[in-house]
Amino acid sequence: MVQPLAGVNLRHSGVERHAEKAKLAKFLQDVRASYWFVPSGLVCLAIAVAQGMLALDGHAVLQSRLLPSVLRDTEPDGARTLMTTVAGSVFGVAGVMFSLTVVAVTFASGQFGPRLIRNFMQDRGNQWSMGILTATFVYALTVLRALPDAESGAGAVPHLSVTLALILTLVCVFTVIYFVHHVPETTNVSNIAARLGRRLIADVTRLIDERDSEADEEDRPIPGGTAQTPVLMSRPGYVQAQNKARLAELARENGLTVDLHFHPGDFVTSRSTLMTLHGPVPSEELASELRDCIALGDERTEHQNLLFVVDQLVEMIARALSPGVNDPFTANGCLDWLAAAVSVAAGHGGGLRLSAPGRVATAGLDFDMLLHQAFVTSRPYTTTDPLCDLHLRKLLHRLRDEIEVEPYAGQLRSCMARLDLAQPAGTADIGLDIVSANES
């Protein structure tokens, strides 16, 4: 009996380099999605720009050519007062903006679900707004340090640097105006549902296109050996990403076929069989390199995992229909976007279906799984509200009329039968029946 290959130490430099490369790629992905990356980058840029502007100010001829005389009559004392005012006011406004962001994120996570915090953290509008103000503050401090002393009168006023500080202050004013508009927009429940719905549709479209592009891959070969080697993960966590291309390359080079038992979003333990290898028994180094093609994390993310976006919409439905909130219109909006994604999953390209397994067979996602995750999991919440129940019936019957291609039409009819929603919708009798049932 073949023993499972668990976590081992890497011994060859080539494997070590590949593992480090995979870790670096995941680190860069996390950094780009963080809230501090854009502000930190703008602060570093502000320091570099300030040093460059101060160097340009060392050329008096350049100042006279670039600036009119009205911008070159600032005295050292006035320049110092101006830069002190800019630095103090901009940083104070940045503190208020940070407080508003924290309040907005706290409100949204408590009202619509903690899984939405990552979406607000990734919001580029918030990141750039905070970055512009903090960068202007750092720029003003850097220039302020280089201003001449008014009492000694030694040195010239860096007019180019001071003028740029004024321009950046004007940019900060418009940034604050944008931010005040942006925060209510991001916490509007309809906009939150719309952003999730558009992302879900984009993910469904991308997944279908990727599977269509992989349709010409080689057929699943029969391994040369009969051994089946399970590979265990070295630590617990959520599967966040899979490098299927690298897995296929390693399998092809070593005469293997690979069965992946988990897809992004699944939780694995240190004793979970991550994959099963068919063919020659691999070395521990090869098993480690195969394992490094799977990225783990401490939370589920939407990267390569469109079901996580579906769960976010279902969570919004559950919270909207809770007794403490009782907001059926928000739930209906989430159902609309789920129905739009299901329609795309059946009508785009060849539809959302399982692809033929090649060298690497993954635990894939198909149309029936999307139907179940979208409507079966939300059904216990929609049955408690007559408006949502009627709306769900109308949506599913509309989808039944739109989707005519098999096997998607049959899967939709089976889903409606499981949910007991096969009776006609869109008539007044249904609404009266639901209301009567709810009152009784």
C-alpha positions, 0 to 999 in steps of 0.5 A: 500500500502506498503511503500518503506523501505529507509535508516534507523539506525541499532539498533541490534548489530548483524546487526551492526557487519555484516554491519561493516564486509561488509564495512571492506571487501570493504575497504580491496578490495580497499586497495589491488587495490591501488597504495600505499598499496604494497610500504607502506607494504614494507617500514614497513617491511624494518624498521622491518628488519633493527631493526632485523639486528641491533640486530643480529649485537650485537652478534660478534660471529654471525658476524664472522660465517656469514660473511667472513673477507673481509666483516668485515673490514669496518671502521665507516667512510666508513660505514657511507659514504656507507649508505649515498650514498645508501640512496641518490642514491636510493631515487633519482632513486625512484623519477625518477621512480615515474615521469615516472609512472605519465607520462605513466599513463597520456599518457595512459589515454589521448590516450586510455581512462581515464577508464584505469587509474585504470588498471595502478594503479593496476599494480603489477610491478609498485607497487613492483618496487616503493616499493623495492626502497623506502623500501631500502631507509628507510632501509638505513636510519634506519641503518645509524642512528645506525652507530657509530661516526667516531670521538668518535669511540664508538660502533662497525660497524653493518657489517651484516646490511651494507652487507644487504644494499649492497645486497638490492642496487643490487636488486634495480639495477635489479629492475630499469632495469626491470622497464625501460622494464616494462613501455613501455610494459604496455603502448603498445596499443597491450598489453593493448588490450590483457590484457583487452581481457584476463581479459574479457575471464577469467570473462566470463569463471568464470561467466559461471562456477559460474552459472553452480555450482548454477544450483542445487539450490532450485527452486524459492519458492512461498512466504507465503505472497503476499506483495511486499516491495520495498527497496530503497538505502540509498545513490547514487553511482555505484553498485560495488559488490553483496553478493548473498550468504548472500542475499539468506541466509537472504531470506531463514531465513525469508521466502522471495524471492528477486528480484534485479533490478541492477547489478554491474556497474549500477548507483543507486540514493537514491530513486532507488528501489534496490530490491523488497521483496516478502513475509512477510513485513520485519523489518527495521533492516532486510531491512538494512542488506539486503541493506548492501549486496550491495556495492556502490562506486563512480566509475565503476569497473571490479569487478563482472562487465565484461561489464565494460571491454567490455566498455573499449575495445569499448572506445579504438575502439572509440578513435582509430577511431577518426579523430585525431588518425585514427588508424584502426589497434588498433581498429581491435585488440580490435575487435579481443579480443571482438570476442574471448570473444564472442566465449568463451561465446557461447562455454564454458560449457553451454554458457553464459545464464540466470540462473534460479532464486532461492531465489535471482533473479538478473538482469543477463547477457546473451550472447545476452547482451554481443553481443550488448555491444561488437558489437552494441555499437562499430558499429557506430565507425567501419562504419567510417573506411573501414578497420574496417568495413571489419574486423568486417564483417569477424569476425562476419561471422567467429563466425557464422561458429564457433557457431552452438549451439542454441540459441546462433547461432540464437542470433548472426544471429539476431545481424548481421541482426540488424547491416546489416552485413549478406552479405558474407565477406572475398571476394575482392568485399566487400572490393572494395564496402566499399572503393567505398562507402567511397570515394563517 
